[in-house]
Amino acid sequence: MRSAGAWDQARAQALHLLRTHALRRLSVALNAHNLDVLVVKGAALAMTHYVPPWARAMSDIDLVVRPGSRDRVLEALTTHGLVIVASADRPLTTEYFGETCLTLPCGAASVMFEVHTTLDKLVARPVDYAGIFDRATPAPALAGLLLPANDDHLLLLALHAAGHDFRHAPASADLDLLLAGGVDEAALVRRAREWRLETALFLSLTLLRESGSVHVPTRLLHAIEPSGLRRIVVNRYSLRIASRDPLQMGWRWVLRQSALRDDLAVWTRGVAGYGGARAVEEALLWARSMFPSHLRDARRASRLL
């Protein structure tokens, strides 16, 4: 009789095989249309840093598209069997989240993909995704799939972790493996400043060091450490997340994220735009609930007469 550990290992291996099959299907679809995407986070790190690769658990596969190529990528993927999972209650604000969810049916199972134009939510930072693609390398034996350079991947992981209030469970191990593999500190500092990610990177690395990592360079922390009022705000944010309360979205999340944004003016304008669009959506949902479907059908028929 197998132990619980053996069953967990077998399950992890089976899920890895399923994801590998899905990535091969993805590669065929992209290659047929002369397109490529960036594989990030868990699926990418499983190929490059985790031994064995199934040691990195994940619930989906994250992809980033080249600027301006999202619609062509989605068309290619849906042509080859992937199905878009649409949100019926967000016709106006889906774009603010920078992602499209798809599933690939694989017999009785399925694999979830998230196709991103940005890893930010609501308001995108000025991340140079075109430059990230230029520095990426091909995934082994998977045409059309690219893997980000260590320095770029570290910044993308810090961005993602910040957006989840640093509650994304595998983030610490992911960051530690990337740092252990070696990074260009000067490039990290330069890009963090250009992409308005200094605060997010500083907190990611500070929390990683506090968890016991020996791979966080002290020079790097000093180079991106906030000062003055921003340091006070960041310290208060650190105390808030240290409580490990359950992650909550909504306006409380927006307030917490404001402490992490180095582009506060752009963030504020973007959040205001999102708030207006969301208010219109809520009004539309309310109106829909007030009119049963048969009344809406009757009104539609009357307009055709």
C-alpha positions, 0 to 999 in steps of 0.5 A: 500500500502506497504512503501518502507521500508516494501518492502525492509524488505520483500525482505531481508527476501525473500533473507534470505530464499533463502540463507537458502535453498541454505545452506541446499542443500550445507549441504546435498552435503557435508554430503553425501561425508563426507566433511566440509567447513568453512562459513565466512563473511556475511553468517556466521555472519548472523547466529551468530551476526546479529538480525534479520539474514536478516539484513546482506545483501550479494551478495554471500556466502563465503566458505573456504575449508580445505587445500588440499580438494578443488577438492573433495569439488568442485566435491561434490558440482557439483554432487549435482547441483551446477555449476562452473562459469569458466573464459575463459580468465584466464587459467593460473592465476585463481589459484592466486585468490584462489577462485572458483565461483559456482551458485546453480539454485533455480527455477527462482533465483540462489545463488552464492557461492565462494569457497576459498582456501585462502581469499588473492589475488595473494599471500597468507599469511601464515594463519593457516587455519588448525588451524582455522578449529580446533577451528571452531564450527558446524553451527546449524542444518547444517552438514558439515558447520563450523563457525570460532571462533570470534578471527579467524573470526576477522582476516579473515575479516581484511584480506578481508577488506584490500584486498578491500582497506577497501571499503567493505561496511559491514566490519565495522559493521561486525568487530564491532559486533565481537569485541562487542562479546569479543575477546582474545587480546593476541591470536589476536596479536599472530596470526596477527604476525604469519599470517603477518596480523598486518598492515591489522588488525591495519588499520581495527581497526583504521578505525573502531574506527574513524567511532565511534566504542567504542569496539576497545581495545586501548591495542590491537591497541598499540600492533600491531601499525607499527613503523618507516618507515612502519608507514609512509607508512601506514599513506600515504596509509590511506590518499589515501583510505580516499579520497574514490576514486572508487576501481581500480584493476590492478597495482595501486591496487598492489602498494596499497596492498604493503603498507599492506603486512608484508611479502613484499619479498614473496609478491614481488616474488608472484606478479612477478610470477603472472605478468609473467603468466598474460603476457602469457595469454594476448599473448594467447588472442591476438593470439586467436583474430588474428585467426578466429574460422574457421581458428582454426578449419581448422588448427585442422583438418589438424593436424588430417590428 
